[in-house]
Amino acid sequence: MRRVLVTGSAGFIGYYLCEALLAQGDAVLGYDALTDYYDVALKRARLARLARHNNFQAVEALLEDEAALNAACEAFQPEVIVHLAGQPGVRYSIDHPRTYINANIIGSFNILEIARRHQVQHCLMASTSSVYGAGRDMPYNERQKCDTPMSLYAATKKASEALGHSQAHIFDIPVTMFRFFTVYGPWGRPDMAPIKFSKAIMEGRAIEVYNHGDLYRDFTYVEDLVEGIRLLIDCPPQRPARAEEIADDDSLSPVAPFRVVNIGNSTQVYLMDFIAAMERHLGVEAKKTYLPMQPGDVPATWADCRLLERLTGYRPRTDLDTGVARFVDWYRSYYDTA
Ligand SMILES: NC(=O)c1ccc[n+]([C@@H]2O[C@H](COP(=O)([O-])OP(=O)(O)OC[C@H]3O[C@@H](n4cnc5c(N)ncnc54)[C@H](O)[C@@H]3O)[C@@H](O)[C@H]2O)c1
């Protein structure tokens, strides 16, 4: 039975990944501090579902708490790490910058130390499409330059990519960094558009539509994303013998067992179309307040996922209507708004 450390197990994506790994017979140690960035009851409800599995154990502690992290891993002896814990959100990073430095930089460094100490087979860590920053060359591919983060959130994720590369190189740890694109689905995050919009729509309040609706996002359905992660676990990067051996479409480092992989849906969705799908499934037309662009935000994202497909044979493809329908069903039952 493979032993996998999943950080962020009480979080949106971490919860789904734990379910998928437990279903295939892995033993999972979930590590999460249940921070109060959003409703802790939702995090507890996700963990309660995971606790039904015999092969799941949970530790509630901060990534920055080296002693707690070391003790948990000494006992569990992880063979693979999927590091999803972190402080997300572009807008929150404007007023709470240090939370991002602590969770995303110090926290990721501590995880890389665990990977080194336990010589894990593969350490996979979450980055974000926000690292493409001011880049306008779309769809974004992993090989393009992205040195223009537009928020501290993006900067800390870019920094964690750099930490991953250096430790992969020096200590020979296979490291894969995922770049996720706007993830949505049941059990989602209350700070993200689907829950914020649903709450406002059901309460008859206006939804806030940024950049006057002129926004495009590569919305990725959570189960598609997690299937991509699950398959990538079995594709650890190998240090290339010669840089010339690296395929043109591969983001593999020329010197280290390190690779960056986009996981998106590969479709640009107009925000107003996303809102229309929500209105259709909620059966209510939204009142809308049109606002300018939020500081730190980008007008569009769009993923090139050909590398994911080449490595794993898989390409996320749940269409928007199906994904929104599943989200709305869950929203109604969880928040009891039927
Ligand atoms: N959801 C998206 O659309 C999206 C897009 C791009 C990148 N990401 C990245 O994917 C990862 C998972 O995102 P998510 O949507 O599941 O977020 P989430 O907030 O639901 O989950 C993150 C979990 O990490 C935990 N956590 C936060 N800081 C911690 C700390 N210092 N120590 C221990 N635990 C801590 C939280 O309690 C939470 O349960 C994050 O790294 C995020 O930045 C998410």
PDBQT file of the ligand as one rigid body, heavy atoms in Angstrom, charges set to zero:
ROOT
HETATM    1  N1  LIG A 401      -8.971  26.479  -6.344  1.00  0.00    +0.000 N 
HETATM    2  C1  LIG A 401      -8.355  27.088  -7.363  1.00  0.00    +0.000 C 
HETATM    3  O1  LIG A 401      -8.998  27.588  -8.309  1.00  0.00    +0.000 OA
HETATM    4  C2  LIG A 401      -6.843  27.164  -7.406  1.00  0.00    +0.000 A 
HETATM    5  C3  LIG A 401      -6.247  27.738  -8.553  1.00  0.00    +0.000 A 
HETATM    6  C4  LIG A 401      -4.861  27.817  -8.610  1.00  0.00    +0.000 A 
HETATM    7  C5  LIG A 401      -4.089  27.323  -7.576  1.00  0.00    +0.000 A 
HETATM    8  N2  LIG A 401      -4.688  26.789  -6.477  1.00  0.00    +0.000 N 
HETATM    9  C6  LIG A 401      -3.812  26.284  -5.386  1.00  0.00    +0.000 C 
HETATM   10  O2  LIG A 401      -4.188  24.945  -5.076  1.00  0.00    +0.000 OA
HETATM   11  C7  LIG A 401      -4.013  24.696  -3.699  1.00  0.00    +0.000 C 
HETATM   12  C8  LIG A 401      -5.306  24.165  -3.094  1.00  0.00    +0.000 C 
HETATM   13  O3  LIG A 401      -6.333  25.150  -3.300  1.00  0.00    +0.000 OA
HETATM   14  P1  LIG A 401      -7.801  24.999  -2.746  1.00  0.00    +0.000 P 
HETATM   15  O4  LIG A 401      -8.696  25.706  -3.692  1.00  0.00    +0.000 OA
HETATM   16  O5  LIG A 401      -8.065  23.593  -2.388  1.00  0.00    +0.000 OA
HETATM   17  O6  LIG A 401      -7.705  25.914  -1.430  1.00  0.00    +0.000 OA
HETATM   18  P2  LIG A 401      -8.269  25.679   0.036  1.00  0.00    +0.000 P 
HETATM   19  O7  LIG A 401      -8.069  26.976   0.765  1.00  0.00    +0.000 OA
HETATM   20  O8  LIG A 401      -9.635  25.108  -0.005  1.00  0.00    +0.000 OA
HETATM   21  O9  LIG A 401      -7.285  24.592   0.628  1.00  0.00    +0.000 OA
HETATM   22  C9  LIG A 401      -6.024  24.901   1.179  1.00  0.00    +0.000 C 
HETATM   23  C10 LIG A 401      -5.928  24.241   2.553  1.00  0.00    +0.000 C 
HETATM   24  O10 LIG A 401      -4.655  24.575   3.091  1.00  0.00    +0.000 OA
HETATM   25  C11 LIG A 401      -4.803  24.814   4.482  1.00  0.00    +0.000 C 
HETATM   26  N3  LIG A 401      -3.757  25.746   4.894  1.00  0.00    +0.000 N 
HETATM   27  C12 LIG A 401      -3.631  27.046   4.523  1.00  0.00    +0.000 A 
HETATM   28  N4  LIG A 401      -2.525  27.566   5.087  1.00  0.00    +0.000 NA
HETATM   29  C13 LIG A 401      -1.969  26.570   5.807  1.00  0.00    +0.000 A 
HETATM   30  C14 LIG A 401      -0.802  26.484   6.609  1.00  0.00    +0.000 A 
HETATM   31  N5  LIG A 401       0.003  27.537   6.767  1.00  0.00    +0.000 N 
HETATM   32  N6  LIG A 401      -0.489  25.298   7.190  1.00  0.00    +0.000 NA
HETATM   33  C15 LIG A 401      -1.313  24.225   7.031  1.00  0.00    +0.000 A 
HETATM   34  N7  LIG A 401      -2.439  24.244   6.298  1.00  0.00    +0.000 NA
HETATM   35  C16 LIG A 401      -2.752  25.407   5.685  1.00  0.00    +0.000 A 
HETATM   36  C17 LIG A 401      -6.180  25.409   4.653  1.00  0.00    +0.000 C 
HETATM   37  O11 LIG A 401      -6.721  25.170   5.958  1.00  0.00    +0.000 OA
HETATM   38  C18 LIG A 401      -6.982  24.738   3.541  1.00  0.00    +0.000 C 
HETATM   39  O12 LIG A 401      -7.760  23.666   4.039  1.00  0.00    +0.000 OA
HETATM   40  C19 LIG A 401      -3.543  26.007  -3.071  1.00  0.00    +0.000 C 
HETATM   41  O13 LIG A 401      -2.131  25.954  -2.962  1.00  0.00    +0.000 OA
HETATM   42  C20 LIG A 401      -3.956  27.052  -4.085  1.00  0.00    +0.000 C 
HETATM   43  O14 LIG A 401      -3.130  28.191  -4.039  1.00  0.00    +0.000 OA
HETATM   44  C21 LIG A 401      -6.040  26.677  -6.365  1.00  0.00    +0.000 A 
ENDROOT
TORSDOF 0
